[in-house]
């Protein structure tokens, strides 16, 4: 399919030569193909249950210049992704997109760092992180020395040490979040240790880039220490300034008022910071991470994350797919690269298990907790790939060394998550003494009604926004809202019949007042509605002479659910018989649940209209898709109609509660069919089910159908 889209442009490209216009045309085609390849790579990864970045890597390898990318097609004799004569084998323009993608990725990582949580566990995290980082560096240096035969000051050797350090925060955090262990002692320790490792790894990366820039064939350790000191000083200096001035930066950004514009300008600051760090001799990703970290504890943090999620989804597959394209499969498949890659993977795994697990035992964790921490730190994932891409992009890493880092990354990323997930399924205590969270409090409100809960949830969100809070929603098993203003942070989770708030202890009064005011407001609205509305009068207008019919009845009304000449004597008997027919037609799952939903609606106000028509209806989770049944009662039944006359025509409609479909259009469509004496008389006289449904379909508008 992609080739069919490419061929018209390719024919044009055959005449365009290698002009700038041709290069931009090719770049546009490349980005489009990469997005589709990355998507199908993630689908494949989810299907075989591996981290999605591995699926994107595989997609990049397949479409890259070493495989399908260099296959000639009309207009592109060297392929869509031809091998370019440089260290990367891809065009600088395409690599530029990957660099911007890495900046977005690291900016988001910094933005998602919980500084308060980090500071609370900073001591334990520092010990665990530094210990794991040191052993990881040793693992990388060992492989580097064996492969290159160089010295410890060799940039290639140092680079393998830097690659080995970082833990994939994204992969580990997803597993912790899915298992609801993010705030557990081991979860917080892993996340804070990962931040420490990022600092250590990024500092070492700056050292490697500085040593390589010396071009002396080596470097004295005094020079290495000087570069490390400079990198750490710049890192800590900008991070400290960013955190100190974070509220002023936030206030400046909030002055533009539009949440989308705030997110765009925040990303603009990340790009500026990335450029400044690169100009100072440090990697761009360091600047992006610092900018994200600076805004992490501000009230716009979650809003920025939400608004740039689409940007992230655009760039994320580009980065990992392009990294896959950099992999020379002919080199990575050699025995040497596979051997050293697996050796690197084993040593990198052991370095985390030993370096992070053993110190945990001395910090209050028991054997279960120490194992969880060690295994949780194993995956290298996206951070290792970002650093490796910098290595090959700068020319420090050769194809062989790059291949070894890829094998190590694949090994640790495939090995760690399944074991970590399995460990989290168990529920033993992970610390020697139980640790109570004295800072955050959970406040629960049970309402017992899904409709009431939905209304109060919407009202709470609206009230918080009116109070000046930034509110964003994340989707999962339940809706979770993050509400933030200055130093106040409240998380609200909505279940079908309850609301659960997590806040600092001093903000519980605010939460209680929030819910109280919302309930009080609802009571006032109900009283107001009762005083001004006249339901009986509204009911008289539900069947108008000019109502528009726009329903595709053959889709919603099974023929077997049409009942002619019904003998039921009460409206409850009519409803029961029609619901039974829906059950036999396979349209509903639970008879009693659907019946109760319709009878409950009927008790609140009868659905008996005028002129012998009734439309009982209800919504239930026992209904898979909107469906209807029709009953014709020649002798009539008392449905408590508005005009007091017997009901002869009954339309019963059942809808799903959460996704009701065109429920209101169905009700309006029914009114459109029975809006005249002639139409009602015709329906009562039709002899067969088929003719009745054909009549209803014939009286539906051909212009719009639900």
QUIRAHU-V837083 format. One record per helix or strand. SS is the DSSP state (h for helix, s for strand). FROM is the first residue (numbers start at 1). TO is the last residue. If there is no record, write none. Layout:
[[SS	FROM	TO] [SS	FROM	TO]]
This chain:
[[h	2	16] [h	20	48] [h	52	63] [h	68	70] [s	73	73] [s	76	76] [h	92	111] [h	115	120] [h	122	148] [h	155	165] [h	169	178] [h	185	214] [h	221	244] [h	246	254] [h	259	279] [h	284	295] [h	301	307] [h	309	325] [h	329	332] [h	335	361] [s	365	365] [h	367	376] [h	381	393] [h	399	425] [s	431	431] [s	440	446] [h	450	466] [s	470	474] [s	479	485] [s	488	495] [s	498	504] [h	505	532] [h	535	540] [h	553	556] [h	559	561] [s	562	563] [h	571	584] [s	588	588] [h	591	604] [s	608	608] [s	613	614] [s	617	619] [s	623	623] [s	627	637] [s	647	655] [h	663	673] [h	677	685] [h	689	698]]
